[in-house]
C-alpha cells in the first residue's frame, strides 16, 4: 500500500475532532469538496471506510476510531510544538458560535463592531460542537450552557427565558388555547422535559403524552412554525420568528432557562488584542440587551411581554 499524504491524514484528524467536513476544510483553507476528495483517497488507500456521512456531519467508523487513536496523538504533538513558535495575529480573531445565536442575536449586531474596528478580521465558525481550544485554532466561543467548563474562562452575557409559542395556523385550526387548559393541546417538549418545570411554576397538569420531543431548540421552534404543536420557546432565538409573525406568544408569563449565554475563551487568549476589543464590545451589547425590555409582539393575553 502506498503511503497516504500527510494532508489527507491531517484532514481526517480535524474532521474526526469536529464531526464536520466543512469546518475541517475551513480550518485547512480548503474547499469542502477538496477535503472530501482527500478523505475518499485515504479510504481507498486503506481499503476501509473511516467515516459514515450523515445530514449533520460525519461519524467515525470502528476503523476510523482505531486510526484516530493511532495518528491523532502524533498530530497533537506537532501542534503543541508549533504553538511554541507562533501566536495569533493581533488583528485577526476566530470565534466559534452556535448557529442559532449567531443568526438571531450576534449577526444583527455585528455591523457596529466591524464599523468600529475596520482593521480587525473576524472569522466566525458556526457550529453547535464544543470547542477544544487545545486542538483547534479558535480564540473564543459563544456558548449556551451552565457556565462551568474545565480549563477555560466563562463570562456571563445574559440569561434566556422560556414562554409558550404557537403558530397562527394552529390557532386557526384548533382555536385559541388558554394556559389553564394547555395540557389538552398538542405540546412539543425537549429532552430535559422543561414543560414539567413550567407546570410546577405556573400551575396546571402535564399531558399524558407530548406530540414529540426534540434535542435541538431551533428544530423545536420550526416544528412550532409548521403547526405541530405549542412549544416552550427560547426568547432570544425565537425573536425573529415572533417578529415575522410566524409564531405568536401565548402569554406574558416566562420562565428563566436553566442555562445562560457565555463568552468562553482559554487563558492563552486573554491578552489577545482582537479578543479584548471584541470582549469589551460584546459585554456592552449583552448588558444593553439584558437591561432593555423584550420588545416582542403582543401576546395573546393582550399584554406586551416584559
Buried (B, 14 or more C-beta within 10 A) or exposed (E): EEEBEEBBBBBBBBBBBBBBBBBBBBBBEBEBEBBBBBBBEBBEBBEBBBBEEEEEBBEBBEBBEEBBEEBBEEBBEEBEEEEEEEEBEEEBBBBBBBEBBBBBBBEEBBEEBEEEBEEBEBEBBBBBBEBEBEBBBBBBBBBBBEBEBEEBBBBEBBBBBBBBBBBEEBBEEBEEBBBEEBEEBBBBBBEEEBBEBBBEEBEBEBBEEBBBEBEEBBBBBBBBBEBBBBBBBBBBBBBBBBEEEBBBBBBBBBBEBEBBBBBBBBEEBEEBBBBEBBBEBBBEBBEEBEEEEBEBBEBBEEEEBE
